[in-house]
Amino acid sequence: MPFDLMTRQNPCFVTGNTALPAEVSSGLSALAQSVTCDNGQSVPGVPGVSSGGISFASIDFQKSSKSPLGFALETFATPADPATADLKKLQNQLNDYLAVEAGVRSNGGGAILNEVKSAKFFLQFQIARVKTALGQTLGVADTVEHQLGKVIKNAVGASAAEKAQVNTLATQL
C-alpha cells in the first residue's frame, strides 16, 4: 500500500504530497529514525539530509562532472577485499540517498530521480558485495547479482567502461 501522506506524519525529508510507491514507503519509518534534516537543500524541494554524521551534500553526485554511476564508482569504492569495507559508512551513505529519493518522489519525481536512483543502486550493490564477502545470507532481492542488474538498468548516462567496471566488481567478492 502506498504511503498515505495525508494521514501519517511525514519524515522531515518527505516534503511533497505525491503518494510514494510501496517499495519506498515501506522503509520510511526506519529511515526516519536514522536521517536528520537541516535548512540546506539536497535537491530542489528536499531539505539537506544526514545519516550517521554523513551529509548528502558531502556525497552529492550533482557536484561531479561524471555520470551518477561514475561518481558512485569513485566515491563509494570498497577495498580490494570487500569484507574489510566500512559497512556502517556505506549504510549511512545509502540512507542519505534513500531519503533524497523519497523526498524527490514525494514532490512528483522529475529527471533527477533517475540520477539519484543510479547512485542509490550502486550503494546497494556495494553493500551486497560486502555482506556476501562477510558470509552473510542475503534474500534474493539483496544479492550481488540482483543489485548488479539494478545498477546496469539504472545507469543514467554511464559509459560502457563504467558499466564494465561494475560488472568486474560483481566478481570480486
Residue, then its C-alpha position, 0 to 999 in steps of 0.5 A: m500500500p502506498f504511503d498515505l501522506m495525508t494521514r501519517q506524519n511525514p519524515c522531515f525529508v518527505t516534503g511533497n504530497t505525491a503518494l510514494p510507491a510501496e517499495v519506498s514507503s515501506g522503509l520510511s519509518a526506519l529511515a526516519q529514525s536514522v536521517t536528520c534534516d537541516n535548512g540546506q537543500s539536497v535537491p530542489g524541494v528536499p531539505g539537506v539530509s544526514s545519516g550517521g554524521i554523513s551529509f548528502a551534500s558531502i556525497d552529492f553526485q550533482k557536484s561531479s562532472k561524471s555520470p551518477l554511476g561514475f561518481a558512485l564508482e569513485t566515491f563509494a569504492t570498497p577495498a580490494d577485499p570487500a569484507t574489510a569495507d566500512l559497512k556502517k559508512l556505506q549504510n549511512q551513505l545509502n540512507d542519505y540517498l534513500a531519503v533524497e529519493a523519497g523526498v524527490r518522489s514525494n514532490g512528483g519525481g522529475a529527471i533527477l530521480n533517475e540520477v539519484k536512483s543510479a547512485k542509490f543502486f550502486l550503494q546497494f550493490q556495494i553493500a551486497r558485495v560486502k555482506t556476501a564477502l562477510g558470509q552473510t545470507l542475503g534474500v534474493a532481492d539483496t544479492v550481488e547479482h540482483q543489485l548488479g542488474k539494478v545498477i546496469k538498468n539504472a545507469v543514467g548516462a554511464s559509459a560502457a567502461e563504467k558499466a564494465q567496471v561494475n560488472t568486474l566488481a560483481t566478481q570480486l567478492 
